[in-house]
Amino acid sequence: MLTIYYREIRGFFSSITGLLVMVVFLLLTSLFMWVFGGQMNVLDNGYASLDTLFSLAPWVFLFLVPAVSMRMFAEEKRSGTLDLLFTRPVREIEIVAAKFAAAWTLVILSLIPTLVFFYSIYRLGSPPGNLDIGGTWGSYIGLVFLGGIYSAIGIFSSSLTENQIVAFILAVLFSFLFYLGFGFIASIATSGNWVSAIEMLGIDYHYQSISRGVIDSRDIVYFLSVIFLFLFLTKTSLQSRKW
């Protein structure tokens, strides 16, 4: 399992993929936070906050994470190396977990440089340190888990096809559905207990909840459940080739 994990990590950084994802993410967030004028600009906004990062990152990841994960199984299928991979003394779920962990690692590595933003805004506050620390760390935890869900969805989408473009499109659609789709359905549904239940199926509901700085076990359980669901679906998709 570790061999596959390290192979995927090396694959990210031996090509332009890994570096490009990190650069694009950091460039976009930096431009909106510090360069482009408007409400999203920290200096124009007038108060110390990382809200721009935490509102923009889910949308940037919505496209960047599928771009990373689209090749995971699709390329293996296209090149014919998938069957060779499964001849190794490793279980299917371990292969799925290794590829997922590699994609999630890249997401986390992309977030680490943004701690510079955190320190800068912390020092720019008046007085220095005038920043919602709890909400900030809660939002970071939410972003890490959101990246994990996107990675799991991307891995699943890649297992469905040997075409990387199709895998990318499917991953974006599934990710969007889980991020905002359920909230949209709830907003147009008639009032009742079902409305709240439908809304709670969406990522955004739990992401906003944990961003308040209160680590609720229900949010953690939701994130982990969705991740495990798509990893299980990926395993099932790969096993279907034997049917």
C-alpha positions in Angstrom: 0.0 0.0 0.0 2.8 2.4 0.9 4.6 1.6 -2.3 1.5 2.7 -4.3 1.1 5.8 -2.2 4.7 6.9 -2.7 4.4 6.1 -6.4 1.4 8.4 -6.8 3.1 11.2 -4.8 6.2 10.9 -7.0 4.0 10.9 -10.0 2.4 14.2 -8.9 5.7 16.0 -8.5 7.7 14.4 -11.3 5.2 15.9 -13.7 3.7 19.4 -13.7 0.4 18.2 -12.2 1.2 18.5 -8.5 3.1 21.8 -8.7 0.5 23.3 -11.1 -2.4 22.5 -8.7 -0.6 24.1 -5.8 0.5 27.2 -7.8 -3.0 27.8 -9.3 -4.7 27.4 -5.9 -2.3 29.8 -4.1 -2.2 32.3 -7.0 -6.0 32.6 -7.3 -6.5 32.9 -3.5 -3.7 35.4 -3.3 -5.0 37.6 -6.1 -8.5 37.8 -4.6 -7.2 38.4 -1.1 -4.5 40.9 -1.7 -4.6 42.3 -5.3 -8.1 42.5 -6.7 -10.1 45.3 -5.2 -13.5 44.7 -3.7 -15.1 43.1 -0.7 -13.0 40.0 -1.0 -9.8 42.0 -0.6 -8.5 41.8 3.0 -7.1 45.4 2.9 -10.2 46.9 1.4 -12.5 44.9 3.7 -11.2 46.7 6.8 -11.1 43.9 9.3 -8.8 40.9 10.0 -10.4 37.8 8.5 -9.6 34.8 6.3 -13.2 34.6 5.0 -12.1 35.2 1.4 -9.8 32.1 1.6 -12.5 29.9 3.1 -15.3 31.0 0.8 -13.1 30.8 -2.4 -11.2 27.5 -1.7 -14.2 25.1 -2.0 -14.8 26.4 -5.5 -11.2 26.3 -6.6 -10.9 22.8 -5.2 -14.1 21.8 -7.0 -12.0 21.9 -10.2 -8.5 21.3 -9.1 -9.1 18.1 -7.1 -10.9 16.4 -10.0 -8.0 17.5 -12.2 -5.6 15.7 -9.9 -7.7 12.5 -9.3 -9.0 12.0 -12.9 -6.0 10.0 -13.9 -5.8 7.7 -10.9 -7.7 4.7 -12.4 -8.6 6.1 -15.8 -5.0 6.1 -16.9 -4.4 2.7 -15.5 -7.3 1.3 -17.5 -6.3 3.1 -20.7 -2.7 1.9 -20.5 -3.7 -1.6 -19.4 -1.7 -1.5 -16.2 -4.7 -1.9 -13.9 -4.8 -5.7 -14.2 -1.1 -5.8 -13.6 -1.5 -3.7 -10.5 -4.1 -6.1 -9.1 -1.8 -9.1 -9.6 0.4 -7.7 -6.8 -0.1 -9.1 -3.2 -2.3 -6.2 -2.2 -6.0 -6.0 -1.7 -8.3 -3.8 -3.8 -9.3 -1.6 -0.9 -5.6 -1.0 -0.1 -5.0 0.2 -3.7 -8.0 2.5 -3.5 -6.9 3.8 -0.1 -3.4 4.5 -1.3 -4.5 6.5 -4.3 -7.0 8.4 -2.2 -4.4 9.2 0.4 -2.1 10.5 -2.3 -4.7 12.8 -3.7 -5.7 14.0 -0.2 -2.1 14.6 0.7 -1.7 17.0 -2.3 -4.8 18.9 -1.1 -3.3 19.3 2.4 0.1 20.3 1.0 -1.7 23.0 -1.0 -3.3 24.4 2.2 -0.1 24.6 4.3 1.4 27.7 2.5 -1.8 29.6 3.3 -0.7 29.7 6.9 1.4 32.6 5.7 -2.0 34.4 5.1 -3.1 33.5 8.6 0.1 34.9 10.1 -0.1 38.1 8.0 -3.7 38.8 8.9 -3.0 37.9 12.6 -0.2 40.6 12.6 -2.3 43.1 10.6 -5.1 43.1 13.1 -5.7 46.1 15.3 -4.5 45.2 17.9 -2.3 42.4 16.5 -4.0 39.1 17.1 -7.5 40.5 16.7 -8.6 37.4 14.8 -11.3 34.7 15.3 -8.8 31.9 16.0 -11.4 29.3 16.7 -13.4 30.0 13.6 -10.2 30.1 11.5 -9.0 26.7 12.7 -12.5 25.3 12.3 -12.5 26.5 8.7 -9.1 24.9 8.1 -10.4 21.6 9.5 -13.5 21.9 7.3 -11.3 22.6 4.2 -9.2 19.5 4.9 -12.2 17.3 5.1 -13.9 18.9 2.1 -10.7 18.2 0.1 -10.9 14.6 1.4 -14.5 14.3 0.1 -13.5 15.8 -3.3 -10.6 13.4 -3.5 -12.8 10.4 -2.8 -15.3 11.5 -5.4 -12.6 12.0 -7.9 -11.2 8.5 -7.3 -14.6 7.0 -7.7 -15.2 9.0 -10.9 -11.9 7.8 -12.3 -12.8 4.2 -11.6 -15.9 4.5 -13.8 -14.1 5.2 -17.1 -10.8 5.0 -18.9 -11.3 8.6 -20.3 -9.7 11.2 -18.1 -11.9 14.0 -19.4 -15.0 12.1 -18.7 -13.7 11.3 -15.2 -13.0 15.0 -14.6 -16.5 16.0 -15.7 -18.1 13.4 -13.5 -16.0 14.3 -10.5 -17.0 18.0 -10.9 -20.7 17.2 -11.2 -20.7 14.8 -8.2 -18.7 17.3 -6.1 -21.0 20.2 -7.0 -24.0 18.0 -6.2 -22.7 17.2 -2.7 -21.4 20.7 -2.1 -24.5 22.8 -3.0 -27.0 20.5 -4.8 -28.7 19.3 -1.7 -29.0 22.8 -0.3 -30.6 24.0 -3.6 -33.1 21.1 -3.5 -33.9 22.0 0.1 -34.5 25.6 -0.8 -37.1 24.8 -3.4 -38.8 22.0 -1.4 -41.9 22.5 0.6 -41.6 23.1 4.3 -41.3 20.1 6.6 -38.9 17.8 8.3 -37.6 16.6 5.0 -36.2 20.0 4.1 -33.8 20.0 7.0 -32.8 16.4 6.4 -32.1 17.1 2.7 -30.0 20.2 3.5 -27.9 18.2 6.0 -26.9 15.8 3.2 -24.8 18.6 1.6 -21.2 19.4 2.3 -21.8 23.1 2.6 -24.1 22.7 5.6 -21.5 20.9 7.6 -18.6 23.1 6.3 -20.4 26.2 7.4 -21.2 24.5 10.8 -17.6 23.6 11.5 -16.3 27.0 10.3 -17.9 28.6 13.3 -15.1 27.1 15.4 -17.2 24.5 17.2 -16.0 20.9 16.3 -19.3 19.0 16.3 -19.0 15.2 16.1 -21.9 15.1 13.7 -20.0 17.2 11.2 -16.9 14.9 11.5 -19.1 11.8 11.2 -20.7 13.3 8.1 -17.3 14.0 6.4 -15.9 10.6 7.2 -19.1 8.8 6.1 -19.1 10.5 2.7 -15.4 9.7 2.2 -15.9 6.0 3.2 -19.0 5.8 1.0 -17.2 6.9 -2.1 -14.2 4.7 -1.3 -16.5 1.7 -1.0 -18.2 2.7 -4.3 -14.8 2.8 -5.9 -13.9 -0.6 -4.6 -17.3 -1.9 -5.9 -16.7 -0.3 -9.3 -13.3 -2.0 -9.6 -14.7 -5.3 -8.6 -17.4 -5.1 -11.2 -14.8 -5.8 -13.9 -14.8 -9.4 -12.7 -18.6 -9.8 -13.0 
